Amino acid sequence: MTMTEESATSTTVEDRWADLVDCDAHFTEPADLWSARVPAGLQGSVPAQRTVDGHTAWYLNGELWASIGGNTIGVGRQKKFGTHVIQPFDLVDESSWDVTARLSLMDEMGVKTQIIYPNGVGFSSNHLHAIDDLGQRTLVLETYNDFLADIQEESGGRLLPQAVLPVWDMDQTIQEMTRLLDRGIRGFTLSDKPELLGLPELPRPYWTPMWDLFNSSGAVANFHIGAGATREDVEAMRAGTDASDPDAGVKHVKPAWNSLSRQRRLAAHSTQMYMSNVRIIINFCYSDILDRFPNLKIVSAESGIGWIPFVLEAAEWQLDEMVTDHRELTSQSRRPTELFRDHFYVMFWFETIGAERLIDAIGVNNILIETDVPHPTCLYPNPREHFQSVLGHLPDADLARILRDNANELYRVG
């Protein structure tokens, strides 16, 4: 082999791992997010960041409203283990909340594009539901969404935030979706349990206008783990309790034994959360939503992939064993696995077994990658090394699908 041939081969191998599309990362809300975007007369109506006794949080109406979110990359880009929130905010690396610094971090990691989810404000509209005054709630939400559209534009389309919606009012939801689609937003993050906030379940007629707009626009419906909030969660937020904290004392959430240490409780909670999206996937596959809106594309964010084959196999078995009318299935009707393959995308980051052994069972066209930066367990600083170790056996075409092509097509990148 000549030096030219060797160089070309080396470049080709390296290109396999270039331009990763990270489909789940979080952008921490900067300290001036709301204050920089509303006039002086409205400053008292939007969240403000405060640091009290070395602990930074968001305050609204004089009360604690939200945490600063999961942040484990400290100043100097050093990852801190054993905690999910570096405190105070001054110790959080600017790559968590500054566009230019985030793009620099992405360049170091080999990531071209990131799909961005909220951080401290919750993964759909969790904390927003804790705001009683609907006018104030709308102001906080729309200002936040303007911020998301701004960072997408500032990043040159390398950061693609998934916006939140005012789902408590369907007319307002359609207006906000339309406004943000016009600004280039590609998708929205939703609660998988709106009924726990007094809203109808997702298949009910209330949601039809929203699903119709998703169906016609190509926008992505994202269900991030931890997005569902209950009325008790909202009451905890109003009382100044961080419902995401294992020490919060929210009575209906007991994922871990109280007798475990705080770090072990956090680990137990996090481990179980990955599989919480079983509920949304299976209910979609047993409902008629996907038949009524055949263009829907749905993402299960930060939920992993190793459990997918078992759940689909169980869904197939239970359909035949328990559903005697088979949902009025005809020979042309789609079964759960077909519905999953046609509509769902799942993602992984730290997993080994699922990536090495289960790609065919899940579907190469349905898998995305993520880093989860800057959250605990994020793949930082070397995601490429992990993906090389667990996906290196794949043919080039399959590898390209998982690392970038699926996401580029789904989110209409490039």
N, C-alpha and C positions, 0 to 999 in steps of 0.2 A: 504494500500500500504506500502510495506517495504521501508526502507531507500535506499536499493539497487535499487528497482524498481523506486523510486522517482528520484534518481540520474540519472538513465538511461533515464527516460522520459525527465528530464531537459536537458540532453546532446543532446538528439534527437531534441528537440525544438530549442536549440541554433545552432545546425548544419544546420538547415534550412537557417540560415543567415550568414553562414561562407563562406569563399573563394569566395567572390564576384568577378565577372569579369567586370571591368569598361571599357566600350567600347568607351569612348571619354574622354580623358584627354590630356593635352598639356605639352610638355617638352620645357621649355624656353631655348633658345640657350645660352650656357655659354660663358663667355667673351673671352675664348681662343679657341672657336670651330674651327675656320679656322687657326688661327696663330699657333696652336699646331700641325697642320696636313699638312702644306706645308713647303717646304724648304725656307731658307732665301731669295733666289732669287725671290720667288713668293709672299712674304709677301705684297708687294704693289698691288697685283692683287686680293686680297681677302678682304672680309669685316673685318673691325676693329671696336671694340666698343669704343666709346668715351663719356665722360660726359662733357657737356658744360653748364655752369650756372645751375648746379644741375639737368640737364635733360640728361639721357643716351639714346643713339641711336646707330644704326649701320651706319658706313660710308664706302663708296666705291668710289674710284677714287676722293677722296677729297670732296665728296658730301654726304649729307644725303641719305641713301639708305632704311632703314627700322627701325621700332620701335623695342623695346625689347618685344613687345607683351603684351597680357593681363595677368597681374599679380596682384592678390589681396590678396595674403598671404605674410605678411611681416615677417621680422626677428622675431624669437620667435614663429612662426606659429600662428600669430594673423591675422585674416581676416579683411581687411579694406573695409568699405562700401563707396559708393558714388563716386567711381572712378574705372576705368578699368586698370590703369597702375600706380603702385607704383613707385615713382621716388625718388632718382636715383637708379641704379641697386643695389648698396650696401645695400639698404633697403629691397630688395626682399629676402624672405626666401630661403635658399639653397635647400630645397626640390623641388623647382621649376626647378632647373637646375643641381642638383647633384644626381647621381644614388643611392648612399648609403642612402642619406637623403630622397630621394623619396621612396625607399623601406620601410624605417622606417615610413614615413607618411602613406603609404599604410597599413602597419601592424596595425597602430593605428585605421585606418578607417575600417578594416576588409576586405580589398581588396587584393586578391591574384595576379591578373593579370590586367594590364592596356594596352589598345590599345592606342598608342601614336600618336598624330598629331603635326604638327609644331606649332610654336607660332609666333614670330616676322616675320619670313620670308614669312608668308602667308600659306594658307591651301592647295594650290596645287603648282603652280609655279608663283604666282602673281608677287612677287618682282624680280624673276629671269628674267622675260620678260622685265624688265626695264634695263637690262644690254645689251648694243648694241653689243659689241664684242662677237661673238659666242664662241670663244675659252675661253674667260674669263667666260662666262656664264656657259659653260660646267665644267670648273674647280670648280666654286663655287658650282654647283649642285652636282657633284660627291663627292666633299669633304664633303658636308653636308650629303649625303647618307652614306658615310663611317662612319660618326659620328653616324648616326642612327643604323647601323649594330653593331657598337662598344658598344653602350649602351644596345642593346638587349643581346649581349654576356655577358657584365659586370653584367647585372641584373639576369643572369641565366635563361633567357627566361620569366621573369615576366613582363618586359616592351617589348611590341611588336610594334615598330614604323611602320607607314605606309609611305613609301618613296615617293619622288617626281620624276617625269619623264621629260626628255628633249623632250617634245611632238612636238617641232618645227621641229624635224627631226625623221622620223619614224624608219629608220635603227638604229639610235642612241638609240631610245626608246627601241627597242627590245634588243639591246646589254646591256643596263643598267638594264632592267628587268631581263634578264638572269643572269647577274652578281650578282644582289642582291638576286634573288631567290636561287642561289647557296650559298649565305651567310646566308640563313635562313629567309629572309624577307618574310612576309606572305601576304602583300597587298600594294596597292599604292593609293595615294590620287590624284584625278583628278579634273580638271575644268569642270563645267557643261556647260560652255559657251565658248568653244574654238573659235567659229566663231567671237567673239568680239576681238580676237587677230589676226585675219586674217587667221585662220585655218579653215578647213572644219567642218561642223557639224558632230556630233559623228556617225551618221549612214553611212556616206560617205565612199567610198572604201579606202580612205587614212588611216582610222583607223582599217581596217580589220586585218592586222598583229597583232596589239596590242590586239584586242578582241580575236583573235585566241589563243594567248598565255595566256591570262586570262582564256579562256575556257579550255585549255588543262592542265594548271598548277595548277588550284584550287586557284590561288591568288585572293584576294578580291579587287573589284573596289569600292573605297570609294569616296563619294561626300559629302564633308563637307560644311555646309552653309558658305557663304562668300568666297568661293573658286574662283568664276568667276571674272575675271578682264577684263576691256575694254581697248582699246587703250588710252582713256582719263585717266584712272587710271594709266596706265604706264607712260604717260606724267607727271602726277602729281607726281609720284615717282621720275622721273628724275629731276623734279623741286624742289624736297625736300619737297613735301607735303605728309603727312600721309593720304592716301585715306580712311583709316579705321576710321579716326577721324571725328566726326560730324561737327567739325569746319573747315574741310579741304577745303571746298568750291568747291568740284568737282561738276560741274554744273548739270550733268545728274543724280546724286543721291540726291533725295530730300525726304527721308523717313519721315522726321519730319519737322514741321514748324519752321522757323528761330526765330519766336517770343517766342518759348519755351525756358526755361532755359537750360543751357548746360547739366545738369544731366537729365532733362526730355527729351531732344532730344536724348540722349544716350539710355534712356529707351525705347523710341518710336522706335528707329532704331533697337534695339535688339529684341523687341517683334515681329516686322515684319520679321526679318531675319529667325526666326524659320520656317516659312512657305514658304521660298524661294525655297525649294526643291520640291514643288508641280510640278514645271516645268520639272525637270529631271525625276521624277517618271512617270508622265503622258505621256511624250514624248516617254519614253522607252516602255510603255504599248501600245502605238498606232503605234510603229514602228515594223520592222521585226527583230531587233537586237537579241531579246531573242529567236526567232525561229531559227535564224542562228547559235547562240551560246548558246545551251541549258544548258550548265553547268555554265553560268555566275552567280556569287553571288555579289549583289550590296548592299552597305550600304549607307543609308541616315543619315549622322552624325550630331548630335546636333540639330536636327530638330523637336523633340517632336513626340507625337503620337496622340494627341486628334483630330487632323484634318483629320487623315487618313480615317476613315469610311465615312465621307462626301465626300471626294475627290474620293474614289473608287465608291461610289454610283453614283456620278455625271458622272464619266467616263463610267459606265455601261449605264446610261441613254442616254448620248450623243452618244455613239456608236450606239444605236438603232435608235435614233432620227435623227442623222446627217450623219452617214456613211452608205450610201445606198448599197455600195458594201461590207460592213462589212469586209474590208481588205481581201476579198476573203475567208471569214471564211468557214470552213467545220464543220461537226459535231465533228471532232476531234480537232478543233482549240481552243486555249485558249483565254478567254475573259480577260479584264483588271484585275479583282479580282484574277483570276487564275494565271495570269502572276505575279502579286504582290506576291501572296502566294508562288510561286515557286522560286522567284528570289530575293526578297527585304527583307532587315532588317531595322527596324527603332528603335529608342531608346528614352528614356525619363529619366529625373532626377527629377525636382521639381514638376511635374504634379501630381494632385490628381484624377480629374474626369476621365481622360483617363485610368489610371491604375485601378481604382476601378470599372468602368462600361463598358469599351469598349474592354477588352481583347479578347473576343470571336469574335467581329466584325473585329478586326485587324488580329487576328491569333496568338495563343500563341507561335507558332514556328517562328514568325517573329519579336519578340520583344526582345530588349536588354536594359540594363541599362547603365547609365553613371554617372559620377560626375562632369565633366567639370573642374576639378582642373587644374590650379589655376585661371581660368577665373572668371569674375563677375558672380554672381548667382550660383557659384559652390556649390555642396552639401558637405560642409566642416563645422565642423569636423565629423559629425555623419550621414553618408548616411544610415547606417543600420536602424536607428530609423525611417527615412522617408519611406524606402522601407517596413519596418514592418507595418507601419500604413496604407499604401495604397495597399499592396499586401498580407497582412496577411490572407485574406479570401480565398486565392487560395489553391487548393489541393497541396500536396507536389510535385507531378510530374510536375505540371504546374509552380509552384514557382521555382523549380530547372531549368526548361527550361529557364525562363526569367533571373534568377540571374546568371546562369553560363553555362548551357548545350548548349544553342544555340550558344553562343560565342565560347565555347571550340570546338565545331564541325566546326563552320565557319572558325575560325582562326587556327584550327588544334593544339590546346593546349593540352599538356599532352600526 
